[in-house]
């Protein structure tokens, strides 16, 4: 697999950390890109200390790439799916129409985060961050880490 064209997705903490740990296997978004496959998980810089503490985190890395995950499929959310899957999204809020569940699998968490800028939606990784991402990904795959899959569609 070529890592050159793998896109990234920026997600606020602690949600990004929960994804790469395999605790969160659904990301809710309003868009439905055609892309499926490996994506880099980028963390935004915005602080949410109360939410991080709620999930047992302190001092989470922000402002770069912390791992990778496979985007398996994207399905429209309806009330029944939301009721069934919301705990896998780690949200107990009410159903909202016109949203999509991005089904994630095989999370990998980097041993050392890779600093770099993010953008909205799926985005191309800047050249200056790619070498660090490739090295971090190769180090995880070289250790034989077993990715986990958390959700059947």
Rosetta blueprint (number, residue, H / E / L):
1 X L
2 X L
3 X L
4 X L
5 X L
6 X L
7 X E
8 X E
9 X E
10 X E
11 X E
12 X L
13 X L
14 X L
15 X H
16 X H
17 X H
18 X H
19 X H
20 X H
21 X L
22 X L
23 X L
24 X L
25 X L
26 X E
27 X E
28 X E
29 X E
30 X L
31 X L
32 X L
33 X L
34 X L
35 X L
36 X L
37 X E
38 X E
39 X E
40 X E
41 X E
42 X E
43 X E
44 X L
45 X L
46 X L
47 X L
48 X L
49 X H
50 X H
51 X H
52 X H
53 X H
54 X H
55 X L
56 X L
57 X L
58 X L
59 X L
60 X L
61 X L
62 X L
63 X L
64 X E
65 X E
66 X E
67 X E
68 X E
69 X E
70 X E
71 X E
72 X E
73 X E
74 X E
75 X E
76 X E
77 X L
78 X L
79 X H
80 X H
81 X H
82 X H
83 X H
84 X H
85 X H
86 X H
87 X H
88 X H
89 X H
90 X L
91 X L
92 X L
93 X L
94 X L
95 X L
96 X L
97 X L
98 X L
99 X L
100 X E
101 X E
102 X E
103 X E
104 X E
105 X E
106 X E
107 X E
108 X E
109 X E
110 X E
111 X E
112 X E
113 X E
114 X E
115 X E
116 X L
117 X L
118 X L
119 X L
120 X L
121 X L
122 X E
123 X E
124 X E
125 X L
126 X L
127 X H
128 X H
129 X H
130 X H
131 X H
132 X H
133 X H
134 X H
135 X H
136 X H
137 X H
138 X H
139 X H
140 X H
141 X H
142 X H
143 X L
144 X L
145 X L
146 X L
147 X L
148 X L
149 X E
150 X L
151 X L
152 X L
153 X L
